[in-house]
Amino acid sequence: MGKAKKPIPRRQRRDCNVGDANEAGRVLTRTLSPSEAAEIEAEWGRHKKARSLLDRAIAIQMGLIPPPWADESKPTTSATKPESEPNKLGWQERLVKPILREFWPSDGKPPADLSNQVIVKQVGDAYQKRHRRSVARNTILRAAGRLLRQ
């Protein structure tokens, strides 16, 4: 009986093409030359660097780590946002704003002497014609600056 062959380390092993399989269906392997092994090691190093860059980008996107361009003194989470900043507008409020600007072109704010009931009636009817649905009274008044967002 012959000596048992030692398994070839993974970095020195290379799978051959499908056409290089022997009759038993096993894939033939061979020992790599030092230049081929160095070339494969360099390629693996590039893949490792790319994986680390992708992992960092995903962590930045998920908010786990701050981006490199972020200022250390500024908070990056929404939990530490100051309360003085206004919240984003809702979709209905964004649709009401242009209608308000049509009625009051300067800034979209109705005059102080105009009652809330008149504003809601005018803007609500125009919104109904344009979007074929009604809008809440609070939404109209909030977009007009008559109600504060809570």
TORLO-53258 format. One record per residue (C-alpha): residue number from 1; residue in one letter; x, y, z. Coordinates in pm, 1 decimal. Layout:
+-----+------+----------+----------+----------+
! seq ! type !       px !       py !       pz !
+-----+------+----------+----------+----------+
! NUM !    A !        X !        Y !        Z !
...
+-----+------+----------+----------+----------+
// end
This chain:
+-----+------+----------+----------+----------+
! seq ! type !       px !       py !       pz !
+-----+------+----------+----------+----------+
!   1 !    M !      0.0 !      0.0 !      0.0 !
!   2 !    G !    107.0 !    352.5 !    -72.3 !
!   3 !    K !    136.5 !    644.2 !    160.4 !
!   4 !    A !   -180.8 !    839.0 !    237.3 !
!   5 !    K !   -175.3 !   1177.8 !     73.5 !
!   6 !    K !   -186.5 !   1481.6 !    296.8 !
!   7 !    P !   -463.4 !   1726.0 !    211.5 !
!   8 !    I !   -335.9 !   2030.7 !     28.1 !
!   9 !    P !   -395.7 !   2358.0 !    218.1 !
!  10 !    R !   -679.4 !   2565.4 !     74.5 !
!  11 !    R !   -458.0 !   2849.0 !    -42.3 !
!  12 !    Q !   -244.0 !   2609.7 !   -243.7 !
!  13 !    R !   -539.8 !   2430.6 !   -397.2 !
!  14 !    R !   -721.1 !   2537.0 !   -707.2 !
!  15 !    D !  -1026.8 !   2374.4 !   -854.0 !
!  16 !    C !   -979.3 !   2294.2 !  -1220.0 !
!  17 !    N !  -1232.2 !   2343.2 !  -1498.6 !
!  18 !    V !  -1520.2 !   2097.2 !  -1535.1 !
!  19 !    G !  -1345.0 !   1943.0 !  -1835.2 !
!  20 !    D !  -1049.3 !   1850.9 !  -1611.9 !
!  21 !    A !  -1247.6 !   1600.3 !  -1406.5 !
!  22 !    N !  -1134.4 !   1242.7 !  -1424.6 !
!  23 !    E !  -1350.6 !    943.0 !  -1512.6 !
!  24 !    A !  -1471.9 !    899.8 !  -1154.5 !
!  25 !    G !  -1612.9 !   1255.5 !  -1158.0 !
!  26 !    R !  -1362.8 !   1391.4 !   -907.8 !
!  27 !    V !  -1211.4 !   1732.6 !   -966.1 !
!  28 !    L !   -838.2 !   1725.0 !  -1012.6 !
!  29 !    T !   -623.8 !   1962.0 !   -806.8 !
!  30 !    R !   -264.4 !   2063.2 !   -831.8 !
!  31 !    T !    -11.6 !   2251.3 !   -624.2 !
!  32 !    L !     17.2 !   2615.4 !   -714.2 !
!  33 !    S !    343.5 !   2779.4 !   -796.4 !
!  34 !    P !    461.3 !   3051.9 !   -554.5 !
!  35 !    S !    372.3 !   3325.9 !   -805.4 !
!  36 !    E !     18.8 !   3186.4 !   -849.9 !
!  37 !    A !    -25.9 !   3158.5 !   -472.2 !
!  38 !    A !     91.7 !   3519.6 !   -427.9 !
!  39 !    E !   -150.7 !   3635.0 !   -697.7 !
!  40 !    I !   -444.5 !   3461.1 !   -527.7 !
!  41 !    E !   -344.2 !   3604.0 !   -187.7 !
!  42 !    A !   -339.3 !   3954.8 !   -337.5 !
!  43 !    E !   -684.4 !   3902.3 !   -490.4 !
!  44 !    W !   -823.3 !   3780.3 !   -157.8 !
!  45 !    G !   -675.2 !   4088.9 !      7.5 !
!  46 !    R !   -864.2 !   4313.3 !   -236.9 !
!  47 !    H !  -1187.2 !   4126.2 !   -166.0 !
!  48 !    K !  -1130.2 !   4155.5 !    207.5 !
!  49 !    K !  -1079.4 !   4532.7 !    178.6 !
!  50 !    A !  -1394.2 !   4567.1 !    -34.4 !
!  51 !    R !  -1594.5 !   4368.4 !    221.0 !
!  52 !    S !  -1470.6 !   4589.2 !    504.1 !
!  53 !    L !  -1563.6 !   4904.9 !    308.1 !
!  54 !    L !  -1912.0 !   4766.9 !    239.6 !
!  55 !    D !  -1957.8 !   4671.6 !    604.7 !
!  56 !    R !  -1861.5 !   5025.8 !    708.8 !
!  57 !    A !  -2098.6 !   5183.1 !    453.7 !
!  58 !    I !  -2385.7 !   4965.3 !    576.2 !
!  59 !    A !  -2309.5 !   5055.3 !    938.5 !
!  60 !    I !  -2310.6 !   5426.7 !    849.4 !
!  61 !    Q !  -2638.8 !   5390.1 !    659.5 !
!  62 !    M !  -2801.2 !   5210.0 !    953.8 !
!  63 !    G !  -2677.0 !   5478.9 !   1193.0 !
!  64 !    L !  -2457.5 !   5245.6 !   1396.2 !
!  65 !    I !  -2149.4 !   5460.5 !   1344.5 !
!  66 !    P !  -2120.2 !   5828.0 !   1245.2 !
!  67 !    P !  -2003.3 !   5906.7 !    892.7 !
!  68 !    P !  -1647.7 !   6035.6 !    863.5 !
!  69 !    W !  -1764.2 !   6377.3 !    742.9 !
!  70 !    A !  -1997.9 !   6429.1 !   1042.2 !
!  71 !    D !  -1899.8 !   6693.9 !   1292.5 !
!  72 !    E !  -1831.8 !   6538.7 !   1633.0 !
!  73 !    S !  -2002.7 !   6825.5 !   1814.9 !
!  74 !    K !  -2337.7 !   6780.8 !   1637.4 !
!  75 !    P !  -2571.3 !   6501.6 !   1745.0 !
!  76 !    T !  -2666.1 !   6259.9 !   1466.4 !
!  77 !    T !  -2968.4 !   6086.3 !   1615.7 !
!  78 !    S !  -3325.1 !   6208.7 !   1599.8 !
!  79 !    A !  -3369.3 !   6144.6 !   1973.0 !
!  80 !    T !  -3141.6 !   6438.4 !   2053.1 !
!  81 !    K !  -3305.0 !   6679.1 !   1806.6 !
!  82 !    P !  -3395.8 !   7009.2 !   1971.7 !
!  83 !    E !  -3766.6 !   7063.5 !   2017.6 !
!  84 !    S !  -3754.3 !   7407.7 !   1856.5 !
!  85 !    E !  -3714.2 !   7251.5 !   1509.2 !
!  86 !    P !  -4048.0 !   7210.8 !   1332.2 !
!  87 !    N !  -4161.5 !   6863.4 !   1234.2 !
!  88 !    K !  -4188.3 !   6768.5 !    869.8 !
!  89 !    L !  -4510.5 !   6846.8 !    691.2 !
!  90 !    G !  -4762.5 !   6571.9 !    628.4 !
!  91 !    W !  -4871.4 !   6486.5 !    275.8 !
!  92 !    Q !  -5207.5 !   6663.6 !    307.1 !
!  93 !    E !  -5043.0 !   6972.5 !    448.7 !
!  94 !    R !  -4803.8 !   6977.9 !    151.7 !
!  95 !    L !  -5106.0 !   6968.7 !    -81.2 !
!  96 !    V !  -5284.2 !   7247.9 !    107.7 !
!  97 !    K !  -4989.6 !   7493.0 !     96.4 !
!  98 !    P !  -5016.7 !   7572.1 !   -281.0 !
!  99 !    I !  -5390.6 !   7631.8 !   -243.9 !
! 100 !    L !  -5323.9 !   7877.7 !     38.0 !
! 101 !    R !  -5071.5 !   8058.8 !   -184.5 !
! 102 !    E !  -5336.5 !   8090.4 !   -457.6 !
! 103 !    F !  -5575.4 !   8267.0 !   -221.2 !
! 104 !    W !  -5308.7 !   8471.1 !    -39.2 !
! 105 !    P !  -5014.9 !   8504.3 !   -281.7 !
! 106 !    S !  -4768.5 !   8692.7 !    -63.7 !
! 107 !    D !  -4683.4 !   8412.3 !    181.0 !
! 108 !    G !  -4984.9 !   8182.7 !    189.9 !
! 109 !    K !  -5095.6 !   8322.4 !    524.8 !
! 110 !    P !  -5448.7 !   8460.2 !    545.5 !
! 111 !    P !  -5502.8 !   8803.6 !    703.4 !
! 112 !    A !  -5553.4 !   8812.3 !   1079.5 !
! 113 !    D !  -5905.0 !   8958.8 !   1049.0 !
! 114 !    L !  -6029.6 !   8657.2 !    845.2 !
! 115 !    S !  -6206.5 !   8395.3 !   1058.4 !
! 116 !    N !  -6096.4 !   8032.4 !   1072.2 !
! 117 !    Q !  -6437.9 !   7921.6 !    943.3 !
! 118 !    V !  -6400.0 !   8124.0 !    621.9 !
! 119 !    I !  -6046.3 !   7996.6 !    565.3 !
! 120 !    V !  -6152.2 !   7633.8 !    614.9 !
! 121 !    K !  -6449.3 !   7678.3 !    378.2 !
! 122 !    Q !  -6247.3 !   7840.1 !     95.8 !
! 123 !    V !  -5945.6 !   7611.1 !    113.9 !
! 124 !    G !  -6153.5 !   7297.2 !    179.0 !
! 125 !    D !  -6369.0 !   7358.0 !   -130.6 !
! 126 !    A !  -6062.8 !   7423.5 !   -350.5 !
! 127 !    Y !  -5892.1 !   7109.9 !   -214.1 !
! 128 !    Q !  -6206.8 !   6904.9 !   -281.9 !
! 129 !    K !  -6217.7 !   7024.6 !   -644.5 !
! 130 !    R !  -5850.7 !   6963.0 !   -706.7 !
! 131 !    H !  -5795.0 !   6631.1 !   -524.2 !
! 132 !    R !  -6149.8 !   6488.0 !   -506.6 !
! 133 !    R !  -6131.7 !   6426.6 !   -134.6 !
! 134 !    S !  -6182.3 !   6627.3 !    179.9 !
! 135 !    V !  -5918.0 !   6756.5 !    412.9 !
! 136 !    A !  -5938.1 !   6798.3 !    789.4 !
! 137 !    R !  -6002.8 !   7139.2 !    944.1 !
! 138 !    N !  -5691.4 !   7108.0 !   1164.4 !
! 139 !    T !  -5473.7 !   7038.1 !    860.6 !
! 140 !    I !  -5591.8 !   7354.0 !    683.8 !
! 141 !    L !  -5546.2 !   7569.2 !    992.5 !
! 142 !    R !  -5202.7 !   7419.9 !   1064.0 !
! 143 !    A !  -5088.0 !   7487.9 !    706.6 !
! 144 !    A !  -5223.4 !   7843.5 !    735.2 !
! 145 !    G !  -5024.6 !   7897.2 !   1055.4 !
! 146 !    R !  -5331.3 !   7921.0 !   1278.7 !
! 147 !    L !  -5260.4 !   7599.2 !   1476.1 !
! 148 !    L !  -4934.0 !   7475.5 !   1619.7 !
! 149 !    R !  -4819.0 !   7120.1 !   1564.8 !
! 150 !    Q !  -4811.8 !   6922.2 !   1886.8 !
+-----+------+----------+----------+----------+
// end
